[in-house]
């Protein structure tokens, strides 16, 4: 909001449950993809008995776009399950067991070796529409997309085109430009898209309220606020 008085600070919630819930959701989606569970559900509806080749954890490299609170924990958790994990962020991060890339100059190297791409970026003017045809085309053939960040990151038409061209093998989406997703949106009926209703992780009331109360007390006493948003970065 450009009309916001610039002297008013904005803080954000850092919820450990939010991060761990997100990590569990991503892990669930990954395993369902590797073991063809979504495809088998569609076959079940159509009464089709057709065994499919599956992949193992060691067979894929998971690339995480965004290594903030959610992305970093997800990366660490996936490594503990034996996944090969790499991550990209705007600035360099150091996460044990995770190969990290940073900045525009390293993004292509990150993309070309990410078999499964997980978007956990903040939505800013710089990241809006980042999941477009140009970026997704740099992923390996048959790569899989998981978007659990914001609907504004994805160019819907570009994902549909790459799915239909069979460059992208499938996608699991939790976030959308309009929520609930309009009934006539093509995502509903696309067999390669698995959808969840923006519920990958939900802030825990018991964790959120103490942070708000603590910042209220700090504001009242003139102390430095916790978890301030950097308005230049946008998060």
C-alpha positions as a LaTeX table, in Angstrom:
\begin{tabular}{lrrr}
\hline
Residue & $x$ (\AA) & $y$ (\AA) & $z$ (\AA) \\
\hline
Unk1 & 0.00 & 0.00 & 0.00 \\
Unk2 & 1.89 & 3.02 & $-1.27$ \\
Unk3 & $-0.34$ & 5.34 & 0.78 \\
Unk4 & 0.83 & 3.79 & 4.06 \\
Unk5 & 2.64 & 6.34 & 6.27 \\
Unk6 & 6.30 & 5.37 & 6.01 \\
Unk7 & 6.94 & 5.76 & 9.75 \\
Unk8 & 4.53 & 2.96 & 10.70 \\
Unk9 & 6.42 & $-0.31$ & 11.31 \\
Unk10 & 5.01 & $-3.62$ & 10.10 \\
Unk11 & 5.81 & $-6.91$ & 11.79 \\
Unk12 & 5.18 & $-10.48$ & 10.73 \\
Unk13 & 4.40 & $-13.72$ & 12.52 \\
Unk14 & 7.11 & $-16.37$ & 12.78 \\
Unk15 & 5.24 & $-19.54$ & 13.71 \\
Unk16 & 7.29 & $-22.72$ & 14.22 \\
Unk17 & 4.17 & $-24.82$ & 13.70 \\
Unk18 & 3.54 & $-23.04$ & 10.40 \\
Unk19 & 6.99 & $-24.07$ & 9.19 \\
Unk20 & 6.79 & $-27.68$ & 10.39 \\
Unk21 & 3.27 & $-28.10$ & 8.99 \\
Unk22 & 4.48 & $-26.80$ & 5.63 \\
Unk23 & 7.40 & $-29.20$ & 5.69 \\
Unk24 & 5.08 & $-32.14$ & 6.39 \\
Unk25 & 2.77 & $-31.08$ & 3.56 \\
Unk26 & 5.62 & $-30.87$ & 1.05 \\
Unk27 & 6.94 & $-34.27$ & 2.17 \\
Unk28 & 3.47 & $-35.80$ & 1.70 \\
Unk29 & 3.17 & $-34.36$ & $-1.81$ \\
Unk30 & 6.65 & $-35.57$ & $-2.75$ \\
Unk31 & 6.00 & $-39.14$ & $-1.65$ \\
Unk32 & 2.59 & $-39.21$ & $-3.34$ \\
Unk33 & 4.26 & $-38.07$ & $-6.56$ \\
Unk34 & 7.13 & $-40.55$ & $-6.38$ \\
Unk35 & 4.77 & $-43.47$ & $-5.72$ \\
Unk36 & 2.08 & $-42.39$ & $-8.26$ \\
Unk37 & $-0.69$ & $-42.15$ & $-5.66$ \\
Unk38 & $-2.53$ & $-39.34$ & $-7.46$ \\
Unk39 & $-2.35$ & $-41.18$ & $-10.80$ \\
Unk40 & $-3.64$ & $-44.37$ & $-9.18$ \\
Unk41 & $-6.59$ & $-42.49$ & $-7.70$ \\
Unk42 & $-7.57$ & $-41.31$ & $-11.18$ \\
Unk43 & $-7.17$ & $-44.86$ & $-12.51$ \\
Unk44 & $-9.38$ & $-46.13$ & $-9.70$ \\
Unk45 & $-12.19$ & $-43.78$ & $-10.70$ \\
Unk46 & $-11.91$ & $-45.02$ & $-14.30$ \\
Unk47 & $-11.61$ & $-48.70$ & $-13.21$ \\
Unk48 & $-8.13$ & $-48.96$ & $-14.73$ \\
Unk49 & $-5.63$ & $-51.50$ & $-13.42$ \\
Unk50 & $-2.25$ & $-50.30$ & $-14.67$ \\
Unk51 & 0.93 & $-50.62$ & $-12.57$ \\
Unk52 & 3.33 & $-47.71$ & $-13.10$ \\
Unk53 & 7.07 & $-47.35$ & $-12.62$ \\
Unk54 & 7.81 & $-45.51$ & $-9.41$ \\
Unk55 & 10.80 & $-43.50$ & $-8.22$ \\
Unk56 & 12.77 & $-43.68$ & $-5.01$ \\
Unk57 & 13.84 & $-40.81$ & $-2.78$ \\
Unk58 & 17.42 & $-41.23$ & $-3.95$ \\
Unk59 & 16.36 & $-40.86$ & $-7.60$ \\
Unk60 & 15.36 & $-37.18$ & $-7.46$ \\
Unk61 & 16.77 & $-33.79$ & $-6.55$ \\
Unk62 & 14.35 & $-31.41$ & $-4.86$ \\
Unk63 & 14.92 & $-27.71$ & $-5.55$ \\
Unk64 & 13.41 & $-25.18$ & $-3.16$ \\
Unk65 & 12.80 & $-21.64$ & $-4.38$ \\
Unk66 & 13.07 & $-19.48$ & $-1.27$ \\
Unk67 & 15.07 & $-20.35$ & 1.83 \\
Unk68 & 13.36 & $-18.25$ & 4.48 \\
Unk69 & 11.79 & $-19.64$ & 7.66 \\
Unk70 & 9.57 & $-22.11$ & 5.75 \\
Unk71 & 11.99 & $-23.01$ & 2.98 \\
Unk72 & 14.97 & $-23.58$ & 5.26 \\
Unk73 & 13.11 & $-25.91$ & 7.61 \\
Unk74 & 11.57 & $-27.81$ & 4.71 \\
Unk75 & 15.01 & $-28.23$ & 3.15 \\
Unk76 & 16.52 & $-29.53$ & 6.40 \\
Unk77 & 13.64 & $-31.93$ & 7.01 \\
Unk78 & 13.81 & $-33.36$ & 3.49 \\
Unk79 & 17.54 & $-34.03$ & 3.82 \\
Unk80 & 16.83 & $-36.04$ & 6.97 \\
Unk81 & 14.56 & $-38.29$ & 4.88 \\
Unk82 & 17.38 & $-38.88$ & 2.40 \\
Unk83 & 16.34 & $-36.46$ & $-0.35$ \\
Unk84 & 18.99 & $-34.63$ & $-2.33$ \\
Unk85 & 18.01 & $-31.03$ & $-1.66$ \\
Unk86 & 19.17 & $-27.76$ & $-3.15$ \\
Unk87 & 17.82 & $-24.27$ & $-2.68$ \\
Unk88 & 17.86 & $-20.86$ & $-4.30$ \\
Unk89 & 17.38 & $-17.51$ & $-2.60$ \\
Unk90 & 18.06 & $-13.87$ & $-3.30$ \\
Unk91 & 21.01 & $-13.83$ & $-0.90$ \\
Unk92 & 23.37 & $-16.67$ & $-0.03$ \\
Unk93 & 22.26 & $-19.08$ & 2.72 \\
Unk94 & 24.21 & $-21.78$ & 4.53 \\
Unk95 & 22.13 & $-24.86$ & 5.41 \\
Unk96 & 23.81 & $-28.09$ & 6.40 \\
Unk97 & 23.30 & $-30.84$ & 3.85 \\
Unk98 & 21.70 & $-28.48$ & 1.33 \\
Unk99 & 23.42 & $-27.15$ & $-1.78$ \\
Unk100 & 22.54 & $-23.49$ & $-2.00$ \\
Unk101 & 22.45 & $-21.03$ & $-4.89$ \\
Unk102 & 21.89 & $-17.30$ & $-4.77$ \\
Unk103 & 21.16 & $-14.40$ & $-7.06$ \\
Unk104 & 20.17 & $-14.19$ & $-10.72$ \\
Unk105 & 23.53 & $-15.50$ & $-11.93$ \\
Unk106 & 23.07 & $-18.87$ & $-10.19$ \\
Unk107 & 19.38 & $-19.42$ & $-10.84$ \\
Unk108 & 19.74 & $-21.32$ & $-14.14$ \\
Unk109 & 22.24 & $-23.77$ & $-12.63$ \\
Unk110 & 19.79 & $-24.40$ & $-9.80$ \\
Unk111 & 16.84 & $-24.94$ & $-12.14$ \\
Unk112 & 18.48 & $-27.34$ & $-14.60$ \\
Unk113 & 19.22 & $-29.85$ & $-11.82$ \\
Unk114 & 15.90 & $-29.61$ & $-9.92$ \\
Unk115 & 13.70 & $-32.61$ & $-10.73$ \\
Unk116 & 11.02 & $-31.35$ & $-8.36$ \\
Unk117 & 10.61 & $-27.60$ & $-7.83$ \\
Unk118 & 9.02 & $-26.33$ & $-4.60$ \\
Unk119 & 8.10 & $-22.65$ & $-4.49$ \\
Unk120 & 8.32 & $-21.11$ & $-1.02$ \\
Unk121 & 9.22 & $-17.56$ & $-2.03$ \\
Unk122 & 7.67 & $-14.42$ & $-0.55$ \\
Unk123 & 5.42 & $-12.61$ & $-3.02$ \\
Unk124 & 7.03 & $-9.30$ & $-3.97$ \\
Unk125 & 7.08 & $-7.22$ & $-7.18$ \\
Unk126 & 10.33 & $-9.05$ & $-8.03$ \\
Unk127 & 8.83 & $-12.54$ & $-7.63$ \\
Unk128 & 5.33 & $-11.99$ & $-9.03$ \\
Unk129 & 4.86 & $-14.26$ & $-12.05$ \\
Unk130 & 8.25 & $-15.91$ & $-11.52$ \\
Unk131 & 6.81 & $-19.37$ & $-12.22$ \\
Unk132 & 6.43 & $-18.63$ & $-15.92$ \\
Unk133 & 7.24 & $-20.47$ & $-19.14$ \\
Unk134 & 10.78 & $-19.10$ & $-19.29$ \\
Unk135 & 11.67 & $-20.34$ & $-15.81$ \\
Unk136 & 9.77 & $-23.64$ & $-15.88$ \\
Unk137 & 11.25 & $-24.53$ & $-19.28$ \\
Unk138 & 14.69 & $-24.54$ & $-17.67$ \\
Unk139 & 13.73 & $-27.45$ & $-15.43$ \\
Unk140 & 14.64 & $-30.98$ & $-16.57$ \\
Unk141 & 12.21 & $-32.84$ & $-18.80$ \\
Unk142 & 9.34 & $-34.34$ & $-16.74$ \\
Unk143 & 10.03 & $-32.08$ & $-13.75$ \\
Unk144 & 7.27 & $-31.69$ & $-11.16$ \\
Unk145 & 6.06 & $-28.39$ & $-9.63$ \\
Unk146 & 4.81 & $-27.77$ & $-6.09$ \\
Unk147 & 3.56 & $-24.26$ & $-5.34$ \\
Unk148 & 2.79 & $-23.66$ & $-1.68$ \\
Unk149 & 3.77 & $-19.96$ & $-1.61$ \\
Unk150 & 1.29 & $-17.58$ & $-3.32$ \\
Unk151 & $-0.92$ & $-17.83$ & $-6.38$ \\
Unk152 & 0.66 & $-14.66$ & $-7.76$ \\
Unk153 & 3.93 & $-16.50$ & $-8.33$ \\
Unk154 & 2.42 & $-18.70$ & $-11.05$ \\
Unk155 & 1.43 & $-17.81$ & $-14.58$ \\
Unk156 & $-1.45$ & $-20.26$ & $-14.95$ \\
Unk157 & $-1.47$ & $-20.33$ & $-18.73$ \\
Unk158 & 2.25 & $-21.10$ & $-18.89$ \\
Unk159 & 1.93 & $-24.08$ & $-16.54$ \\
Unk160 & $-0.97$ & $-25.47$ & $-18.57$ \\
Unk161 & 1.01 & $-25.10$ & $-21.79$ \\
Unk162 & 4.06 & $-26.92$ & $-20.39$ \\
Unk163 & 1.90 & $-29.69$ & $-18.96$ \\
Unk164 & 0.20 & $-30.18$ & $-22.31$ \\
Unk165 & 3.58 & $-30.11$ & $-24.07$ \\
Unk166 & 4.73 & $-32.78$ & $-21.55$ \\
Unk167 & 7.76 & $-30.81$ & $-20.41$ \\
Unk168 & 6.30 & $-30.65$ & $-16.90$ \\
Unk169 & 4.98 & $-34.02$ & $-15.69$ \\
Unk170 & 2.57 & $-32.63$ & $-13.14$ \\
Unk171 & 1.91 & $-30.06$ & $-10.43$ \\
Unk172 & 0.50 & $-29.83$ & $-6.93$ \\
Unk173 & $-0.92$ & $-26.41$ & $-6.15$ \\
Unk174 & $-2.12$ & $-25.06$ & $-2.80$ \\
Unk175 & $-2.44$ & $-21.39$ & $-3.75$ \\
Unk176 & $-4.22$ & $-19.53$ & $-6.55$ \\
Unk177 & $-4.79$ & $-16.05$ & $-7.97$ \\
Unk178 & $-8.44$ & $-16.15$ & $-6.90$ \\
Unk179 & $-9.54$ & $-18.18$ & $-3.88$ \\
Unk180 & $-11.72$ & $-20.16$ & $-3.89$ \\
Unk181 & $-10.67$ & $-21.08$ & $-7.40$ \\
Unk182 & $-13.45$ & $-20.21$ & $-9.90$ \\
Unk183 & $-15.50$ & $-23.24$ & $-10.92$ \\
Unk184 & $-14.67$ & $-22.78$ & $-14.61$ \\
Unk185 & $-10.89$ & $-22.66$ & $-14.11$ \\
Unk186 & $-9.09$ & $-25.35$ & $-16.16$ \\
Unk187 & $-7.05$ & $-26.50$ & $-13.14$ \\
Unk188 & $-10.13$ & $-28.30$ & $-11.77$ \\
Unk189 & $-10.31$ & $-30.81$ & $-14.59$ \\
Unk190 & $-6.65$ & $-31.17$ & $-15.56$ \\
Unk191 & $-5.51$ & $-34.70$ & $-14.77$ \\
Unk192 & $-1.90$ & $-33.66$ & $-14.16$ \\
Unk193 & $-2.78$ & $-31.04$ & $-11.55$ \\
Unk194 & $-3.42$ & $-31.99$ & $-7.94$ \\
Unk195 & $-5.07$ & $-29.27$ & $-5.86$ \\
Unk196 & $-5.39$ & $-28.46$ & $-2.17$ \\
Unk197 & $-7.44$ & $-25.48$ & $-0.87$ \\
Unk198 & $-4.71$ & $-23.19$ & 0.54 \\
Unk199 & $-4.40$ & $-25.27$ & 3.65 \\
Unk200 & $-0.86$ & $-26.64$ & 3.48 \\
Unk201 & $-0.12$ & $-24.97$ & 6.82 \\
Unk202 & $-2.20$ & $-22.75$ & 9.07 \\
Unk203 & $-0.94$ & $-20.43$ & 11.79 \\
Unk204 & $-1.40$ & $-21.87$ & 15.27 \\
Unk205 & $-3.37$ & $-19.53$ & 17.54 \\
Unk206 & $-1.39$ & $-20.54$ & 20.58 \\
Unk207 & 1.83 & $-19.57$ & 18.83 \\
Unk208 & 0.58 & $-16.38$ & 17.18 \\
Unk209 & $-1.12$ & $-14.59$ & 20.09 \\
Unk210 & 1.94 & $-14.44$ & 22.40 \\
Unk211 & 3.96 & $-12.83$ & 19.59 \\
Unk212 & 1.33 & $-10.14$ & 19.06 \\
Unk213 & 1.10 & $-9.47$ & 22.81 \\
Unk214 & 4.90 & $-9.32$ & 23.13 \\
Unk215 & 5.19 & $-6.80$ & 20.29 \\
Unk216 & 2.36 & $-4.74$ & 21.79 \\
Unk217 & 4.29 & $-4.56$ & 25.08 \\
Unk218 & 7.48 & $-3.64$ & 23.24 \\
Unk219 & 5.72 & $-0.90$ & 21.28 \\
Unk220 & 4.19 & 0.45 & 24.49 \\
Unk221 & 7.57 & 0.58 & 26.24 \\
Unk222 & 9.55 & 1.85 & 23.24 \\
Unk223 & 11.56 & $-1.34$ & 22.79 \\
Unk224 & 12.65 & $-2.75$ & 19.44 \\
Unk225 & 9.90 & $-4.81$ & 17.80 \\
Unk226 & 10.39 & $-8.46$ & 16.89 \\
Unk227 & 10.19 & $-9.76$ & 13.30 \\
Unk228 & 10.10 & $-6.38$ & 11.59 \\
Unk229 & 9.34 & $-6.38$ & 7.87 \\
Unk230 & 12.05 & $-4.86$ & 5.69 \\
Unk231 & 10.01 & $-2.58$ & 3.46 \\
Unk232 & 12.79 & $-2.45$ & 0.85 \\
Unk233 & 12.73 & $-6.25$ & 0.48 \\
Unk234 & 8.98 & $-6.48$ & 0.94 \\
Unk235 & 9.11 & $-9.16$ & 3.65 \\
\hline
\end{tabular}
